[in-house]
Amino acid sequence: MSRRIQISVALVTVATIGVSLGLLTMLRIREAKEFREPHTVQTYGGTNYVVQLTEVAVGKAETGCVLIVYVRLQNPNAYDVTLSRNWFVLVDRAKDYFLPSTTGTQSELIKLPANSVLDREMLSFTVPDDAFAGRVALLVGQNYMVLVKNEGLFEVHLRNGEFRSFQRRSW
């Protein structure tokens, strides 16, 4: 092979790697934007609030798997809004429903003052090991569902006390 051909092959290889990395980066950015998309929820009584996923942490505890969903809650109303933590229900691919924990530091009610934002409200769920075998969604209000995890197995094996966090739906 001549020197000129070797340089051409090297340039094509470097360009291909660069384009691939650029496309992968754009895909990850798009996934993060989709994950953090705000969702306006309206109740039958006319109250509205905005829910935005900010992060998901998956871990293992002695009681089973733990899924912690961090949400940003916004109250655009000129009056206070009180949400029940039990209105936020996790649904797995088998249509099993899981209520968030209301023990420890988690109270049953989430209070949103008028025109305010809660940046990292935590919703903690204890689920069986097979709950992450497919899609996982979060009911954030009456008839409003937000996708937390895409299709596909969660194949990471975690030890007790170990957590992994994600800011996208593919995990």
C-alpha positions in Angstrom: 0.0 0.0 0.0 1.3 3.4 -0.8 1.6 6.1 1.7 -1.1 8.2 0.1 -3.7 5.3 0.4 -2.7 4.7 4.1 -3.3 8.4 4.9 -6.7 8.3 3.0 -7.8 5.2 5.0 -6.7 6.8 8.3 -8.7 10.0 7.5 -11.8 8.0 6.5 -11.5 6.0 9.7 -11.1 9.1 11.9 -14.0 10.8 10.1 -16.2 7.7 10.6 -15.4 7.6 14.3 -16.0 11.3 14.7 -19.4 11.1 13.0 -20.4 8.1 15.1 -19.5 9.8 18.3 -21.4 13.0 17.2 -24.5 10.9 16.4 -24.3 9.1 19.7 -23.9 12.4 21.6 -27.0 13.8 19.8 -29.0 10.7 20.6 -28.1 10.9 24.3 -29.0 14.6 24.4 -32.3 13.9 22.7 -33.1 11.1 25.2 -32.3 13.4 28.1 -34.6 16.1 26.8 -37.4 13.6 26.3 -36.9 12.3 29.8 -37.1 15.8 31.3 -40.1 17.0 29.3 -42.6 18.8 31.5 -46.1 17.4 31.7 -49.1 19.7 32.7 -51.6 17.8 34.8 -55.2 19.1 35.2 -57.5 17.6 37.8 -61.3 17.3 37.4 -61.6 20.1 39.9 -59.6 22.5 37.7 -56.4 22.5 39.6 -53.3 22.2 37.5 -49.7 21.5 38.2 -46.6 20.6 36.1 -44.5 17.4 36.7 -41.1 17.0 35.2 -38.8 13.9 35.8 -35.3 15.0 36.7 -33.6 11.7 37.7 -34.2 8.1 38.4 -32.2 6.0 40.9 -32.4 2.2 40.9 -31.0 0.2 43.8 -31.1 -2.9 45.9 -32.2 -3.1 49.5 -32.8 -6.0 51.9 -36.6 -5.6 51.2 -36.1 -5.8 47.4 -35.5 -3.4 44.5 -35.9 0.3 45.1 -36.8 2.8 42.5 -36.5 6.5 43.4 -38.0 9.0 41.0 -37.0 12.6 41.5 -39.5 15.1 40.1 -39.7 18.8 39.7 -43.2 20.0 40.7 -44.4 23.4 39.6 -47.6 25.2 40.8 -48.6 27.9 38.3 -51.7 28.7 40.4 -52.2 31.8 42.5 -53.3 29.5 45.4 -51.6 26.6 47.3 -52.0 23.1 45.9 -51.8 19.9 48.1 -51.0 16.7 46.3 -51.3 13.2 47.8 -48.1 11.2 47.4 -50.4 8.2 46.6 -51.5 9.9 43.4 -48.1 9.1 42.0 -48.3 5.4 41.2 -45.6 3.3 39.5 -46.8 0.8 36.8 -44.7 -2.0 35.4 -45.0 -4.0 32.2 -47.3 -6.6 33.9 -49.6 -3.7 34.9 -48.7 -4.1 38.6 -49.2 -0.9 40.5 -46.9 0.3 43.3 -47.6 3.1 45.7 -44.8 5.3 46.9 -43.4 5.0 50.4 -44.9 7.3 52.9 -42.8 6.3 55.9 -39.6 7.8 57.2 -38.9 11.2 55.7 -41.7 11.0 53.1 -45.0 12.5 54.2 -48.3 11.6 52.7 -48.9 15.1 51.4 -46.9 17.3 49.0 -47.6 20.9 49.6 -47.0 23.4 46.7 -47.2 27.0 47.7 -48.8 29.4 45.2 -46.6 30.1 42.1 -43.8 27.9 43.4 -41.5 25.1 42.4 -40.2 22.0 44.3 -37.0 21.0 42.5 -36.2 17.5 43.7 -39.3 15.9 45.3 -38.5 12.3 45.9 -40.9 9.4 45.2 -39.6 6.1 46.5 -41.0 2.7 45.4 -40.2 -0.8 46.6 -40.7 -3.3 43.7 -40.0 -6.9 43.0 -36.9 -7.9 41.0 -38.8 -8.5 37.8 -40.4 -5.1 37.7 -37.7 -3.7 35.4 -38.0 -6.4 32.8 -39.9 -4.0 30.5 -41.5 -0.6 30.4 -42.1 1.3 33.6 -44.3 4.3 33.8 -45.4 6.8 36.5 -49.0 8.0 36.9 -48.6 11.6 37.8 -52.3 12.6 37.9 -55.7 11.5 36.8 -55.2 9.9 33.4 -51.6 11.2 33.0 -48.8 8.7 32.6 -45.1 9.5 32.1 -42.7 6.9 30.8 -39.8 6.3 33.2 -38.1 3.3 31.5 -38.2 2.0 27.9 -38.6 -1.5 26.8 -35.8 -3.9 27.5 -34.3 -5.7 30.4 -32.4 -4.0 33.2 -29.4 -6.4 33.3 -27.2 -4.7 35.9 -26.9 -6.8 39.0 -26.8 -4.6 42.1 -25.6 -5.5 45.6 -27.5 -4.5 48.7 -27.1 -0.8 49.2 -25.8 -0.1 45.7 -27.7 2.4 43.5 -27.4 3.6 39.9 -28.9 6.8 38.7 -30.2 7.8 35.2 -31.4 10.9 33.4 -32.9 9.1 30.4 -35.5 6.4 29.7 -33.1 3.7 28.4 -31.5 2.0 31.4 
